[in-house]
Amino acid sequence: MEKEKRIALLIDAENTSVKYIDSIFMELKNYGMVTYKRMYGDFTSKTLTEWNHKALTYAVDPIQQPRYSTAKNAADIMLVIDAMDIMYTKNVDMFCIVSSDSDFTRLVNRISEEGIEVIGMGKSDASKTLKAACTIFKNLDIIGEPDVEETSGSAKSGSGRKSGSTNTNLEKNITPIRDIQKSMAEIVRENENQGDRTGLGGLKSSIQRIYKDFDERNYGYSSMSKFVQALDDFELTQERSTVYVSLKHEQTSENRVKEYIRDILKKGPMELGMMGQLLHNMFPDFDIKKYGYSQLRTFVGSMDSVIIEPSESGNSKVARLQ
């Protein structure tokens, strides 16, 4: 049995709303067990009073850090110091830094240099450099909102969420759906060309490596399968416990196939076995039975000005133009 990952959760309370604390812990259950639970700020401030109360539910340790000046955020510095101390103890497998502050970008990079994954959590308008530095970045204004509309058109429009200023801000700061769709198609197509299949989980992991803030919930879907199903380019098939993603190939018309065969034969006669290989390479969905024929020979022989005859060795059939 795979060992559960240990997570160090460090919250910049002065940069994060307390309303997200439930969602933060719910999300981290998907990744492992939180072993370090710390939040940073000047908790004598009235603005952080609710953090003190709410954090008791999850046994989060408040790291009290008064502001020594108005120009510097001492709590941020304390968070960085603790993160480095924890990193050097090598007692955790993953960090979760909760903040939208771009000042933490170098900290995230430093932790990543040690081969430790970093989950970032913050608002959707957080710094792009911070998002890019994290292994995964979760938008708190998405995971903190339970209302998800799963309409068939929501992924195509780029949003299945409720309208309003929050939704507008989100759309401005998440990766456009067309970019996600294009990258997904490239990944699946490359795998198909190599004779490999693309698992749904593997596809999501690949997309998250490209777009660190990718989460299907950004686009209004509660699961990756629902997100993919809503896109016209893909289809899902399940075999036992594994779900595979493949591209939908446009059904090739009979006229397109015949036109291609004529172009081949203009260059000279061709053995039917070789022609069949070329047809399958050109048209991945090619199936002679779709056109009412049981053999390629009878299909090609039915074409005007095409003759089927034995090869010189007599071991195969060759097609040529009259």
URUR-V448845 format. One record per residue. N is the residue number from 1. RES is the residue in three letters. OMEGA is omega as a letter, one per 20 degrees, with the letter a starting at -180 (999 if undefined). NEAR is the number of other C-alpha atoms within 8 Angstrom. Layout:
n->N res->RES omega->OMEGA near->NEAR
n->N res->RES omega->OMEGA near->NEAR
This chain:
n->1 res->MET omega->a near->2
n->2 res->GLU omega->a near->3
n->3 res->LYS omega->a near->4
n->4 res->GLU omega->a near->6
n->5 res->LYS omega->r near->10
n->6 res->ARG omega->a near->12
n->7 res->ILE omega->r near->14
n->8 res->ALA omega->a near->13
n->9 res->LEU omega->r near->13
n->10 res->LEU omega->a near->15
n->11 res->ILE omega->r near->11
n->12 res->ASP omega->a near->15
n->13 res->ALA omega->a near->13
n->14 res->GLU omega->a near->9
n->15 res->ASN omega->a near->8
n->16 res->THR omega->r near->12
n->17 res->SER omega->a near->8
n->18 res->VAL omega->a near->9
n->19 res->LYS omega->a near->6
n->20 res->TYR omega->a near->10
n->21 res->ILE omega->r near->10
n->22 res->ASP omega->a near->8
n->23 res->SER omega->r near->10
n->24 res->ILE omega->a near->12
n->25 res->PHE omega->r near->8
n->26 res->MET omega->a near->8
n->27 res->GLU omega->a near->9
n->28 res->LEU omega->r near->10
n->29 res->LYS omega->r near->8
n->30 res->ASN omega->a near->6
n->31 res->TYR omega->a near->7
n->32 res->GLY omega->a near->10
n->33 res->MET omega->r near->10
n->34 res->VAL omega->a near->10
n->35 res->THR omega->r near->9
n->36 res->TYR omega->r near->8
n->37 res->LYS omega->a near->11
n->38 res->ARG omega->r near->11
n->39 res->MET omega->a near->12
n->40 res->TYR omega->r near->17
n->41 res->GLY omega->r near->14
n->42 res->ASP omega->a near->12
n->43 res->PHE omega->r near->13
n->44 res->THR omega->r near->7
n->45 res->SER omega->a near->7
n->46 res->LYS omega->a near->6
n->47 res->THR omega->a near->5
n->48 res->LEU omega->a near->13
n->49 res->THR omega->a near->10
n->50 res->GLU omega->r near->8
n->51 res->TRP omega->r near->10
n->52 res->ASN omega->a near->10
n->53 res->HIS omega->a near->8
n->54 res->LYS omega->a near->10
n->55 res->ALA omega->r near->11
n->56 res->LEU omega->a near->8
n->57 res->THR omega->a near->7
n->58 res->TYR omega->r near->6
n->59 res->ALA omega->r near->7
n->60 res->VAL omega->a near->10
n->61 res->ASP omega->r near->8
n->62 res->PRO omega->r near->10
n->63 res->ILE omega->a near->8
n->64 res->GLN omega->r near->9
n->65 res->GLN omega->r near->11
n->66 res->PRO omega->r near->10
n->67 res->ARG omega->r near->10
n->68 res->TYR omega->r near->6
n->69 res->SER omega->a near->6
n->70 res->THR omega->a near->6
n->71 res->ALA omega->a near->4
n->72 res->LYS omega->r near->7
n->73 res->ASN omega->a near->9
n->74 res->ALA omega->r near->10
n->75 res->ALA omega->r near->14
n->76 res->ASP omega->a near->9
n->77 res->ILE omega->r near->8
n->78 res->MET omega->r near->10
n->79 res->LEU omega->a near->11
n->80 res->VAL omega->a near->10
n->81 res->ILE omega->r near->8
n->82 res->ASP omega->a near->8
n->83 res->ALA omega->r near->9
n->84 res->MET omega->r near->9
n->85 res->ASP omega->a near->8
n->86 res->ILE omega->a near->11
n->87 res->MET omega->a near->10
n->88 res->TYR omega->r near->6
n->89 res->THR omega->r near->6
n->90 res->LYS omega->r near->7
n->91 res->ASN omega->a near->7
n->92 res->VAL omega->r near->12
n->93 res->ASP omega->a near->10
n->94 res->MET omega->r near->12
n->95 res->PHE omega->r near->13
n->96 res->CYS omega->r near->12
n->97 res->ILE omega->a near->12
n->98 res->VAL omega->r near->12
n->99 res->SER omega->r near->13
n->100 res->SER omega->a near->13
n->101 res->ASP omega->a near->9
n->102 res->SER omega->r near->9
n->103 res->ASP omega->a near->5
n->104 res->PHE omega->a near->9
n->105 res->THR omega->a near->10
n->106 res->ARG omega->r near->7
n->107 res->LEU omega->a near->8
n->108 res->VAL omega->r near->12
n->109 res->ASN omega->a near->10
n->110 res->ARG omega->r near->8
n->111 res->ILE omega->r near->13
n->112 res->SER omega->r near->11
n->113 res->GLU omega->r near->7
n->114 res->GLU omega->r near->6
n->115 res->GLY omega->a near->6
n->116 res->ILE omega->r near->10
n->117 res->GLU omega->r near->11
n->118 res->VAL omega->r near->14
n->119 res->ILE omega->r near->13
n->120 res->GLY omega->r near->14
n->121 res->MET omega->r near->14
n->122 res->GLY omega->r near->14
n->123 res->LYS omega->a near->10
n->124 res->SER omega->r near->11
n->125 res->ASP omega->r near->8
n->126 res->ALA omega->a near->11
n->127 res->SER omega->r near->9
n->128 res->LYS omega->r near->6
n->129 res->THR omega->r near->8
n->130 res->LEU omega->r near->14
n->131 res->LYS omega->a near->13
n->132 res->ALA omega->a near->9
n->133 res->ALA omega->a near->9
n->134 res->CYS omega->r near->15
n->135 res->THR omega->r near->11
n->136 res->ILE omega->r near->13
n->137 res->PHE omega->a near->13
n->138 res->LYS omega->r near->13
n->139 res->ASN omega->a near->12
n->140 res->LEU omega->r near->13
n->141 res->ASP omega->r near->10
n->142 res->ILE omega->a near->10
n->143 res->ILE omega->r near->12
n->144 res->GLY omega->r near->11
n->145 res->GLU omega->a near->7
n->146 res->PRO omega->a near->6
n->147 res->ASP omega->r near->5
n->148 res->VAL omega->r near->11
n->149 res->GLU omega->a near->10
n->150 res->GLU omega->r near->10
n->151 res->THR omega->a near->6
n->152 res->SER omega->a near->6
n->153 res->GLY omega->a near->8
n->154 res->SER omega->r near->15
n->155 res->ALA omega->a near->15
n->156 res->LYS omega->a near->9
n->157 res->SER omega->r near->8
n->158 res->GLY omega->r near->10
n->159 res->SER omega->r near->11
n->160 res->GLY omega->a near->15
n->161 res->ARG omega->a near->11
n->162 res->LYS omega->a near->6
n->163 res->SER omega->a near->7
n->164 res->GLY omega->a near->6
n->165 res->SER omega->r near->6
n->166 res->THR omega->r near->8
n->167 res->ASN omega->r near->10
n->168 res->THR omega->r near->9
n->169 res->ASN omega->r near->10
n->170 res->LEU omega->a near->11
n->171 res->GLU omega->r near->10
n->172 res->LYS omega->a near->6
n->173 res->ASN omega->r near->8
n->174 res->ILE omega->r near->10
n->175 res->THR omega->r near->9
n->176 res->PRO omega->a near->8
n->177 res->ILE omega->a near->11
n->178 res->ARG omega->r near->6
n->179 res->ASP omega->r near->8
n->180 res->ILE omega->a near->10
n->181 res->GLN omega->a near->9
n->182 res->LYS omega->a near->8
n->183 res->SER omega->r near->9
n->184 res->MET omega->a near->10
n->185 res->ALA omega->r near->10
n->186 res->GLU omega->a near->8
n->187 res->ILE omega->a near->9
n->188 res->VAL omega->a near->14
n->189 res->ARG omega->r near->9
n->190 res->GLU omega->r near->8
n->191 res->ASN omega->r near->11
n->192 res->GLU omega->r near->10
n->193 res->ASN omega->r near->7
n->194 res->GLN omega->r near->6
n->195 res->GLY omega->a near->6
n->196 res->ASP omega->r near->7
n->197 res->ARG omega->a near->10
n->198 res->THR omega->r near->12
n->199 res->GLY omega->a near->10
n->200 res->LEU omega->a near->12
n->201 res->GLY omega->r near->7
n->202 res->GLY omega->r near->8
n->203 res->LEU omega->r near->12
n->204 res->LYS omega->r near->9
n->205 res->SER omega->r near->8
n->206 res->SER omega->r near->8
n->207 res->ILE omega->r near->13
n->208 res->GLN omega->r near->12
n->209 res->ARG omega->r near->9
n->210 res->ILE omega->a near->6
n->211 res->TYR omega->a near->9
n->212 res->LYS omega->a near->13
n->213 res->ASP omega->a near->12
n->214 res->PHE omega->r near->13
n->215 res->ASP omega->a near->8
n->216 res->GLU omega->r near->11
n->217 res->ARG omega->r near->11
n->218 res->ASN omega->a near->12
n->219 res->TYR omega->r near->14
n->220 res->GLY omega->a near->14
n->221 res->TYR omega->a near->15
n->222 res->SER omega->r near->10
n->223 res->SER omega->r near->8
n->224 res->MET omega->a near->10
n->225 res->SER omega->r near->8
n->226 res->LYS omega->r near->10
n->227 res->PHE omega->a near->13
n->228 res->VAL omega->a near->10
n->229 res->GLN omega->a near->10
n->230 res->ALA omega->a near->11
n->231 res->LEU omega->a near->10
n->232 res->ASP omega->a near->6
n->233 res->ASP omega->a near->7
n->234 res->PHE omega->r near->11
n->235 res->GLU omega->a near->10
n->236 res->LEU omega->r near->11
n->237 res->THR omega->a near->7
n->238 res->GLN omega->r near->8
n->239 res->GLU omega->a near->7
n->240 res->ARG omega->a near->4
n->241 res->SER omega->a near->5
n->242 res->THR omega->r near->8
n->243 res->VAL omega->a near->11
n->244 res->TYR omega->r near->12
n->245 res->VAL omega->r near->13
n->246 res->SER omega->r near->10
n->247 res->LEU omega->r near->10
n->248 res->LYS omega->r near->8
n->249 res->HIS omega->r near->6
n->250 res->GLU omega->a near->5
n->251 res->GLN omega->a near->5
n->252 res->THR omega->r near->9
n->253 res->SER omega->a near->6
n->254 res->GLU omega->a near->7
n->255 res->ASN omega->r near->6
n->256 res->ARG omega->r near->8
n->257 res->VAL omega->a near->10
n->258 res->LYS omega->r near->10
n->259 res->GLU omega->r near->8
n->260 res->TYR omega->r near->8
n->261 res->ILE omega->r near->9
n->262 res->ARG omega->r near->9
n->263 res->ASP omega->r near->8
n->264 res->ILE omega->a near->9
n->265 res->LEU omega->r near->12
n->266 res->LYS omega->r near->8
n->267 res->LYS omega->r near->6
n->268 res->GLY omega->r near->8
n->269 res->PRO omega->r near->10
n->270 res->MET omega->r near->11
n->271 res->GLU omega->a near->11
n->272 res->LEU omega->r near->12
n->273 res->GLY omega->r near->6
n->274 res->MET omega->r near->8
n->275 res->MET omega->r near->10
n->276 res->GLY omega->r near->9
n->277 res->GLN omega->r near->8
n->278 res->LEU omega->r near->8
n->279 res->LEU omega->a near->11
n->280 res->HIS omega->r near->10
n->281 res->ASN omega->a near->7
n->282 res->MET omega->a near->6
n->283 res->PHE omega->a near->8
n->284 res->PRO omega->a near->8
n->285 res->ASP omega->a near->9
n->286 res->PHE omega->r near->8
n->287 res->ASP omega->a near->6
n->288 res->ILE omega->a near->11
n->289 res->LYS omega->r near->8
n->290 res->LYS omega->a near->6
n->291 res->TYR omega->r near->7
n->292 res->GLY omega->a near->6
n->293 res->TYR omega->r near->10
n->294 res->SER omega->a near->7
n->295 res->GLN omega->r near->8
n->296 res->LEU omega->a near->10
n->297 res->ARG omega->a near->9
n->298 res->THR omega->r near->9
n->299 res->PHE omega->a near->10
n->300 res->VAL omega->a near->11
n->301 res->GLY omega->a near->11
n->302 res->SER omega->a near->7
n->303 res->MET omega->r near->8
n->304 res->ASP omega->r near->5
n->305 res->SER omega->r near->6
n->306 res->VAL omega->a near->12
n->307 res->ILE omega->r near->9
n->308 res->ILE omega->a near->11
n->309 res->GLU omega->r near->7
n->310 res->PRO omega->r near->10
n->311 res->SER omega->a near->10
n->312 res->GLU omega->r near->5
n->313 res->SER omega->a near->6
n->314 res->GLY omega->a near->7
n->315 res->ASN omega->a near->7
n->316 res->SER omega->r near->9
n->317 res->LYS omega->a near->12
n->318 res->VAL omega->r near->12
n->319 res->ALA omega->r near->15
n->320 res->ARG omega->r near->11
n->321 res->LEU omega->r near->11
n->322 res->GLN omega->999 near->5
